[in-house]
């Protein structure tokens, strides 16, 4: 995953260097791979991965953003971050700089676990508790859950693109 993201970064940078109208383009990324029962997440920017286990949800990734850095330093409190004027300032993205070191997270999956990958079009429009409530309400049907999450984000304003992917661990060595 790390190599794939680094190659994508090089490709985006090359395209921007060859075409002046593409200067400054970039994108966030969150990607997942599962081998046996190990979930590997690779990310850059503020697209996120969450683990849903036993009815609770935990963010696996850490945003590469000005607001997250301010939270980490104690400059902002959690309540201030959600609506902060600089919440969309990304500090790391595919295509932003020639060199990119994406974050890698590994997590042991258990039967029944869900992994949610999403853009800020979802987590920026819905609080984590709202996301979890929608997942709990429609969890058996992954496609319906994704549709419900996208619809809720759009009805809350839909100010950004909404990308949502759900993975379910069916057994310790099989994910759908």
Secondary structure, DSSP 4 states (H G I P E B T S, - for coil): -HHHHHHHHHHHHHHHHH-GGGTT--B-EEEEEEETTEEEEEEESS-EEEEEETTEEEE-S---BHHHHHHHHTSS-HHHHTT-TTTT-BS--BTTSS----EEEEEE--TT-EEEEE-HHHHTTS-HHHHHHHHHHHTT-HHHHHHHHHHHHHHTT--S---EEEEEEEETTEE-
